[in-house]
Amino acid sequence: MTEATILSYAPDLATANRSEPYADGARWVILARRENLFWGRCRGSSSNTYKTSVQMEGPYFNCNCPARNKPCKHILGLMLLFVRQPKNFREAGEAPDWVNDWKSKKVKTAADPTKKKSPDEIAKLDKRLQNRLLRLQRMTAGVEDLEVWVLDLIRQGMASVEEQDYKFWQDLSARMVDTQLSALGPKIRSLQLLPTTLEDWPDHLLHELAELYLLVAGFKQLDQLPELLREQIIRVAGITDKKADVLAQPGVLDQWGVVGSFEGVNLDNIAYRKTWLLGRQSKKYALILDYSFNNMGYDQHWQTGHIYSGELVYYPGSYPLRALIKLPDPTGESITSLKGANTIHDFLETYAQALSHNPWLSDFPVCLQNVIPVTTADGLVLVDSEKKYITALTRPEENWRLLALSAGHPLTIFGEWTGDALLPLSAVVDERFVVLGS
């Protein structure tokens, strides 16, 4: 069996990529074999070890790690190690009980032989894996460059930013793109707008720099991080997933209500649309992000307030929100109620928990029940039953609509939390769904 064939069993390219560090004997506490059956105990992130075993005929494999899709990185790494360095596996007279217990169940966990990849597909997978590894190397070099830039800027002080011209930001942005940190290029360019658009721009700039440095620190220790957080970091940095690869994964079958939507234009002058869905049974939120290149429009039409049935697949990440949906089918039903946090404190607790999984969350769905919109000298705020309030991100000419809907009484509002304020997108009043901001 060749290495390319082993990698072809991977459920996705990311798992194939993550298997390489586990093809190192130092990762394994025990390595043993008996004929074509071999096994090992792999060091995990804690004091526990993962029990991994493989029978080459089939192949059959098993691992007690929490990875949902098998073969996992431990199985693939063990197979690669067996092919490369078979002498590392001591001959054993008997397999341990945990191996025999698995073997006795005779559960075939390999891919169906009828679905094995062709030689061309194996070669293509191997090439994609090589390309990904090369890209990660370039990204690592870019991260080191970014670290130097951030630390230099902190040492010089926030006041030095006002003296910088367009080239100061553009040069770093271009270097990020050149090193394939494509998501960071536009983010760097956006920082130059802060001094001219916000009075308290030093606070905002420091927050943005802290997020960048957190990304740098995470990227420098990718191998030591949990799998989902590692996947989140490389996506925040710029690696993207092809839609076909995402849709090939198992999803969540549910009826999905379109609870909010809005359109905008990014720094590259590309139109985008955000559509927020909420599962009726799963109670999960999902974000459908579409782009309109050259004003060609969007592939899918969503009617806010209506319910669609379909299988939804999330993009990989430590706190998955962005998703794709397979063949959404209108149910003919409309949303008549929304359930959310009873207080602002409850919502902020949920948001804090989400940040603990993904510190780079830029937008977050929130539904608040029993809040009253109130006009203040600084703009519109939403007040809950505990007299706590958060800022509503609305234009003055839009405030009247929320005030009229409420008429001084509590209502339910869904929106997108930016980290500082809530952008209202919809409301429910007396079992009537109302689209806001349109």
Secondary structure, DSSP 4 states (H G I P E B T S, - for coil): --HHHHHHT-SSHHHHHHHGGGGSGGGEEEEEEETTEEEEEEE-SSS-EEEEEEETTTTEEEE-SS-SSSS-HHHHHHHHHHHH-GGGSEE-SS--HHHHHHHHHT---SPPGGGPPPHHHHHHHHHHHHHHHHHHHHHHHHHHHHHHHHHHHHHH-GGGGGG--HHHHHHHHHHHHHTT-TTHHHHHHHHTTHHHH-TTHHHHHHHHHHHHHHHHHHHTTGGGS-HHHHHHHHHHHT----HHHHHTS--EEEEEEEEEEEEEE-TTS-EEEEEEEEETTT--EEEEEEEEGGG---S----TTEEEEEEEEEPSSSS--BEEEEEEEEEEEE------BSSHHHHHHHHHHHHHH-TT---EEEEEEEEEEEEETTEEEEE-TTS-EEEB---HHHHHHHHHHHTTS-EEEEEEE-SS-EEEEEEEETTEEEE---
